[in-house]
Amino acid sequence: MNPLLTLLQINDSVFPIGGFTHSYGLETYIDKRIVKDSATAEAYATSMLRYSFYYNDAAFFWETWKICEKRATKDKLLALDRFITTLKSPSEIRDASKKLAIRFLKVVENLKSVRRCKSYLESIQSGRAHGHYAMAFAMYAHSQHISFEDALSAFYYNSLNGMVTNCAKLVPISQMDGQKILFKLQPLIRELVAKQKELAEDMIGNCCVAQDIRCMQHEKLYTRIYIS
């Protein structure tokens, strides 16, 4: 199989895992008029990538990749799964990570079964693991011989694209403004991917307090479009 085409498929916004149903607290930011136009949408996306995603899901991706590279035991993956679960304070974010992981693993199992991915899915379904999308994506991308830089770049872009798409629906911002944000933040993604391996272990899971609060507030919004 072609690694590039595989990456394009599993990272596509229409890949059927339900990513479009989650805003990860963005809906609260918009409800409170903190994100209210293109400029604030860009500022939000920039901050989320640099100060949250880099220390959390992207770091979890890298930790999973290292385990796959070393062909470590299943226990190492389960330990990482537990560690990540403790770092995701808002219940909606933990649940979102689990739902996306399960759906992703089920879909790729039907495309090309990978023993490590299948084992992780079984562990989630049996309750031995919670389940996290960053881990699932990294495992499958690694198994398909996709380069780390390409896989992580796509993972960052997928997150950014989700933010921009949600802003287009909720703020709203124009499609053109959304495309400008996606294009403008490409250098930021390159920067973060280039230094991901340099992140100190004691900085993994560095908390973005504002996002955690907005995610928790999302549970009690009067009206909600998104699950998280």
HUVENHU-V543696 format. One line per field, one symbol per residue. psi: psi as a letter, one per 20 degrees, with the letter a starting at -180 (. if undefined). burial: I if it has 9 or more other ideal C-beta (glycine too) atoms within 8 Angstrom, else O. A space follows every 50 residues. Layout:
psi: ???
burial: ???
This chain:
psi: qohghgghgiiqijpmijhijpilihhggghjkgoiahghgggggggggh ifggiehhhhgggggggghilrrhhgghgggggghhingphhhghggggh gggghgghhigoppggggggghhghijiqgppghgggggggghjkpqggg ghghgghggghgggghhhhhgrqqhghghhggghjghgggggghjgiipq hiipjppnggggghghhhhjqgqphqh.
burial: OOIOOIIOOIIOIOIOIIIOOIIIIIIIIIOOOOIOOIOIIIOIIIIIII IIIIIIIIIIIIIIIOIIOOOOOOOIIIOIIIIIIOIIOIOIIIIIIIII IIIIIIIIIOOOOIOIIIIIIOIIOOOOIIIIIIIIIIIIIIIIOIOOOI IIIIIIIIIIIIIIIIIIOIIOIOOOIIOIIIOOIOOIIIOIIOOIOOIO OOIIIOOIOOIIOIIIIIOOIOOOOIOI
